[in-house]
Structures are given as C-alpha cells and as structure tokens.
C-alpha cells in the first residue's frame, strides 16, 4: 500500500498536469479564436496526433470548417470536395495534411468530432445548396448533392456536431421519395387537425415553405 508521501506526490503531479492543461487551453483559444469547448478539445487532440506514415513531406494539422482545413495559425487549405463528401467530414473534425516533396496534397481525418444525425429538406438559397432542419439552414457541399443525386425538395439525413453551433452539415443519405411521400400522407390527418387549431407542426410548415419555392437547376 502506498505511503502518505507517495500519495501526496501523486496529487501534486495531477495538480501540475491540470494547471498545464488549463494554460495550454487558454493559449490555444488566444491563438485560434476557438471558443467552443468541444472543438477546442479536438484541436488539442489533432495537434498531438502524429502517427507515422509512409509518405514523407511537410505535415500540417488543423480543423475542418465544413469546406477547408484551418491550421492553428489560421491558414486555410482547400479540402477536395469529393473526399469531404465521401468521407462525410463534419465541421470540427481534426485533420492532417501531408504535402509531399512532389507537391501532392494528402488529407487524412485524425480526430473525428462527436456527431449526431438529423433530418431536413434540401433547398437552394442565394445560388447555394442548403439543408433546412431544426428551424435553421446549413450549407452542404455541391459534391454531396451531386454524389447522392439529390434534388431541391428531397428529404435528407445529415450529420452535425453533437455540441456547439455549426454552419455546415454533411449529407449522410437521401430519403427515398416513396418513404418521404408515405410520411407526408401519414401527416395529413395531423395537419388538418392543426389547421383547425390555427397551428401547423414544424415539419409540415417546413415542407410547405419548401414547396412554395421554385426549383432551380443545379450549378457547378
């Protein structure tokens, strides 16, 4: 059994480690401007991960902002949209970029942020594809829309960070039209009852707003 002096020494070490972590977190917030705790933790984790690979070259680590990777100095690096879409990268994911001696950019997800799944409706606003969900609009990559062959008005499932605010969503799947139509028919009885009371459910109201908007052709 450990004696009292050993326990005291362990407590001192733990206290020192906690103090160092708080100092590092404060410095990270000052350098990156990241105020969201969950994203800050992933930034710390991303900065510590340095798994060796077979590819040699300059290595840069940062956070995915929904479209690009941003390093600790605020420098942005464009992430290929096809890679981000197929990998279903979520805003806040920790990433590593290896720039080879030949100038090739190789991205890798190294610290996935906690994510959640929600449903929404694909819309087009200001020439950009977005998903209307939970009373908010989230931008989505054009590559995701074309990859899943989605159209304005389609119901989709998207991935969002579990904590904090987000501007971007990652398209996970397009809900088959027959299932969406069946769900809409099933809600008709509820809609009629709510209309009598002068109030529509959020889902029905959302669908009505989307239906009012004209469909636009996809733009590259």
HELIX and SHEET records of a PDB file:
HELIX    1   1 UNK A    4  UNK A   32  1                                  29    
HELIX    2   2 UNK A   37  UNK A   48  1                                  12    
HELIX    3   3 UNK A   81  UNK A   87  1                                   7    
HELIX    4   4 UNK A  142  UNK A  147  1                                   6    
HELIX    5   5 UNK A  177  UNK A  186  1                                  10    
HELIX    6   6 UNK A  188  UNK A  196  1                                   9    
HELIX    7   7 UNK A  202  UNK A  212  1                                  11    
SHEET    1   A 5 UNK A  76  UNK A  78  0                                        
SHEET    2   A 5 UNK A  68  UNK A  71 -1                                        
SHEET    3   A 5 UNK A  57  UNK A  64 -1                                        
SHEET    4   A 5 UNK A  94  UNK A 100 -1                                        
SHEET    5   A 5 UNK A 105  UNK A 111 -1                                        
SHEET    1   B 5 UNK A 136  UNK A 139  0                                        
SHEET    2   B 5 UNK A 128  UNK A 133 -1                                        
SHEET    3   B 5 UNK A 115  UNK A 125 -1                                        
SHEET    4   B 5 UNK A 155  UNK A 161 -1                                        
SHEET    5   B 5 UNK A 170  UNK A 174 -1                                        
END                                                                             
